[in-house]
Amino acid sequence: MAARVTSKRDRTGRSRVLTTLAILYTVGILFPVFWMATLMIKPEAIMFVRPTVWVFEPTLDHFAFLLHEGFLWHLLSSLIVASASTLLVVIIGTPAAYAFSRFPIWRSDDLFIFILATRMAPPVVLLIPFYLIYAKVGLIDTYVGLVLAYLTFNLSFYVWVMRSFCRDLPVELEEAALVAGYPRWQVLLKIVFPLVRPGMVAAAVLCFIFAWNEFLYAFMLGGDKIKTLPVAIPTLITTQGVRWGEMSVVGIVGLLPVLAAVFFLQKHIVRGLTMGAVKG
């Protein structure tokens, strides 16, 4: 009996220690975000005084400056490009991953490695050919050009992830539906896609994050007409200094779409990542 009580106390003690460490770790991770959030509304005159001023009258000057400089349009440009490229990746990549996992394609392994190699190559390797081609066909400074460029690094990643999900599906389910008279496209829509939906969501969210944070393609191919948020942020570093308040606003606003996607789709993301970890 005494041994049981001692064991229970040990487990309780370890649980408290782990809980305390988790809380400290969480505070350490979130403190920079909290600090950046305070800089959003802190007047510039007291932003970096010592000792730190924690009680102050909030200001909206940083927001007004960003609106005047057109950062709202840069935010919308990032949303348009990231969302459109992710949607195209899902539409094109899901059937492609299913084809790689189900149909006997000639030299499919070599072809799959070739597709994956586009993800391994440094972005600057593809940037120069993209720029020369876009200059010829008139796709520089266009949303279409940026969306197509983003497909080069997101589509291969999506196909690579989704191929394992499609491979792990029981082929007997599809065969039974085909025997029952369903055409292949209905088998995809009614059986395959619902079963791999968690993987689709998890991979799509990762592709959205990659596109949302992309800088090089947006900087070189977007030009002056289309500036995504990562491209517009360096303009806040001026000869007079860094506009920390405005940069904090952009940083917090830039986190919101990703946090919203993860929050609303967290069940599918966890299921998708867990399935990939177990089956892969």
C-alpha positions in Angstrom: 0.0 0.0 0.0 2.8 2.4 0.9 4.5 1.6 -2.4 1.3 2.5 -4.3 1.1 5.8 -2.4 4.8 6.6 -3.1 4.4 5.7 -6.8 1.3 7.9 -7.1 3.2 10.8 -5.5 6.1 10.3 -7.8 3.8 10.5 -10.8 2.1 13.6 -9.5 5.4 15.2 -8.9 6.6 14.4 -12.4 3.3 15.7 -13.8 3.7 19.0 -12.0 7.3 19.4 -13.1 6.4 18.7 -16.8 3.4 21.0 -16.5 5.6 23.8 -15.2 8.2 23.3 -17.9 5.4 23.3 -20.5 4.1 26.6 -19.2 7.5 28.2 -19.1 8.2 27.0 -22.6 4.9 28.4 -23.8 5.5 31.7 -22.1 9.0 31.9 -23.8 7.5 31.1 -27.2 4.6 33.6 -26.9 6.5 36.5 -25.2 8.0 37.8 -28.5 4.5 37.8 -30.0 3.1 39.7 -27.0 6.0 42.2 -27.2 5.3 42.7 -30.9 1.6 43.2 -30.1 2.4 45.9 -27.6 4.6 47.7 -30.1 1.6 47.9 -32.5 -0.1 50.4 -30.2 2.8 52.0 -28.4 3.8 55.6 -29.2 7.2 55.8 -30.9 8.6 58.2 -28.3 8.4 55.6 -25.5 8.9 52.4 -27.6 12.4 51.6 -26.4 12.9 53.7 -23.3 14.5 52.1 -20.3 13.0 51.0 -18.0 10.2 49.6 -20.2 6.9 51.5 -20.1 4.1 49.0 -19.7 1.3 51.5 -19.0 0.7 54.0 -21.8 -1.9 55.6 -23.9 -2.5 53.5 -27.1 -2.0 55.1 -30.5 -3.3 54.1 -33.9 -0.7 56.1 -35.8 1.1 52.9 -37.0 -2.1 51.6 -38.5 -2.9 54.9 -40.2 0.6 55.0 -41.8 0.2 51.5 -43.2 -3.2 52.2 -44.6 -1.8 55.4 -46.2 1.1 53.5 -47.8 -1.2 50.8 -49.3 -0.3 47.9 -47.1 -3.9 46.7 -47.1 -3.5 46.1 -50.8 -0.3 44.2 -50.3 -2.1 42.0 -47.7 -4.9 41.3 -50.2 -2.3 40.5 -52.9 -0.7 37.9 -50.6 -4.1 36.4 -49.9 -5.0 36.2 -53.5 -1.7 34.6 -54.7 -1.4 32.2 -51.8 -5.1 31.1 -51.9 -5.2 30.7 -55.7 -1.9 28.8 -55.9 -3.0 26.5 -53.1 -6.4 25.8 -54.7 -4.7 24.9 -58.0 -2.2 22.7 -56.2 -5.1 20.7 -54.6 -7.0 20.5 -57.9 -4.0 19.3 -59.9 -2.1 17.5 -57.3 -4.7 15.2 -55.9 -5.5 13.4 -59.1 -1.8 13.3 -59.9 -1.0 11.7 -56.6 -3.8 9.2 -57.0 -2.6 8.3 -60.5 1.0 7.7 -59.2 -0.3 5.4 -56.5 -2.8 3.4 -58.5 -2.0 3.2 -62.2 0.9 1.4 -63.9 2.8 4.4 -65.3 5.9 3.8 -67.4 9.0 4.6 -65.3 6.7 6.1 -62.6 9.5 6.1 -60.0 11.8 8.0 -62.2 9.1 10.5 -63.1 8.1 10.9 -59.5 11.8 11.6 -58.6 11.9 14.2 -61.4 8.8 15.9 -60.0 10.3 15.8 -56.5 13.6 17.2 -57.8 11.8 20.5 -58.6 11.3 20.9 -54.9 15.0 20.1 -54.1 16.4 22.7 -56.5 17.2 26.1 -55.0 14.5 28.7 -56.0 17.2 30.9 -57.7 17.9 28.1 -60.2 14.4 28.4 -61.6 14.0 32.1 -61.1 16.2 33.2 -64.1 14.4 30.9 -66.6 11.1 32.1 -65.2 12.0 35.7 -65.6 13.2 35.3 -69.2 10.1 33.3 -70.1 7.7 35.7 -68.3 9.4 38.7 -70.0 8.7 37.1 -73.4 5.0 36.2 -72.8 4.1 39.2 -70.6 3.5 37.5 -67.3 5.7 39.8 -65.2 3.7 42.0 -62.8 0.7 39.7 -63.0 -1.1 37.5 -60.5 -1.2 34.6 -63.1 2.6 34.6 -63.3 3.1 34.5 -59.5 0.5 31.7 -59.1 2.1 29.6 -61.8 5.6 30.2 -60.3 4.3 29.1 -56.8 3.1 25.9 -58.3 6.7 24.8 -59.0 7.6 24.3 -55.4 4.2 23.5 -53.9 2.8 21.1 -56.4 5.7 18.6 -56.1 5.5 18.7 -52.3 1.8 18.2 -52.4 2.0 15.2 -54.8 4.8 13.7 -52.7 2.7 13.9 -49.5 -0.6 12.8 -51.0 0.9 9.8 -52.8 1.5 8.0 -49.5 -2.1 8.7 -48.4 -3.5 7.3 -51.6 -1.3 4.3 -51.5 -2.5 3.4 -48.0 -6.2 3.4 -49.0 -7.6 -0.2 -49.4 -7.9 -0.8 -53.1 -10.8 -3.2 -52.4 -13.1 -0.3 -51.7 -12.5 1.2 -55.1 -12.8 -2.2 -56.8 -16.1 -2.8 -55.1 -17.4 0.6 -56.3 -16.3 -0.1 -59.8 -18.0 -3.5 -59.8 -21.1 -1.8 -58.5 -21.2 0.3 -61.7 -19.7 3.6 -60.5 -17.4 5.3 -63.0 -13.9 6.2 -62.0 -14.6 9.8 -61.4 -17.4 9.0 -59.0 -15.1 6.6 -57.1 -12.7 9.5 -56.7 -15.3 12.0 -55.5 -17.4 9.7 -53.3 -14.7 7.3 -51.9 -11.1 8.4 -52.4 -11.4 12.1 -51.7 -13.4 11.8 -48.5 -11.0 9.2 -47.1 -7.9 11.3 -47.9 -9.5 14.6 -46.9 -7.4 15.0 -43.7 -4.2 14.5 -45.7 -5.4 17.0 -48.3 -6.1 19.6 -45.7 -2.8 19.1 -43.9 -0.8 19.3 -47.1 -2.9 22.3 -48.4 -2.3 24.3 -45.2 1.5 23.7 -45.5 1.4 24.8 -49.1 -0.5 27.9 -48.2 2.1 28.7 -45.5 4.9 28.2 -48.0 3.2 30.5 -50.5 2.3 33.1 -47.9 5.9 33.4 -46.7 7.6 33.3 -50.2 9.7 36.3 -51.0 12.1 35.7 -53.9 9.6 34.9 -56.7 7.3 37.6 -55.5 10.2 40.2 -55.4 11.5 39.3 -58.9 8.3 38.4 -60.8 5.8 40.6 -59.0 7.5 43.8 -59.9 6.1 47.2 -58.9 2.4 46.4 -59.6 2.0 43.4 -57.4 3.8 43.4 -54.0 3.0 40.7 -51.6 3.4 41.3 -47.9 6.9 39.8 -47.6 8.1 42.1 -50.4 6.5 45.2 -48.9 7.9 44.7 -45.4 11.5 45.7 -46.3 10.1 49.1 -47.3 9.7 49.8 -43.6 13.4 49.9 -43.2 14.2 53.5 -44.2 17.3 55.7 -44.1 15.8 57.3 -40.9 15.6 53.9 -39.2 13.3 51.0 -38.8 9.7 51.7 -38.3 9.2 49.1 -35.6 5.6 50.0 -34.8 4.5 49.5 -38.4 6.6 46.4 -38.8 5.0 44.9 -35.6 1.5 45.6 -37.1 2.5 43.8 -40.3 4.0 40.9 -38.4 0.8 40.4 -36.3 -1.5 40.8 -39.3 0.7 38.4 -41.2 0.2 35.7 -38.5 -3.6 36.0 -38.6 -4.4 34.1 -41.8 -2.1 31.2 -40.9 -3.5 31.0 -37.4 -7.1 31.2 -38.6 -6.4 28.3 -41.1 -4.8 26.2 -38.4 -7.5 27.0 -35.9 -10.5 26.2 -38.1 -8.9 23.1 -39.7 -6.9 21.8 -36.7 -8.9 18.5 -36.5 -8.1 17.7 -40.2 -4.5 18.8 -39.8 -3.9 16.6 -36.7 -5.6 13.6 -38.4 -3.7 14.1 -41.6 -0.3 14.5 -39.9 -1.0 11.6 -37.6 -2.0 9.3 -40.5 1.1 10.3 -42.3 3.3 9.5 -39.3 1.7 6.1 -38.7 1.4 4.9 -42.3 4.4 6.5 -43.8 
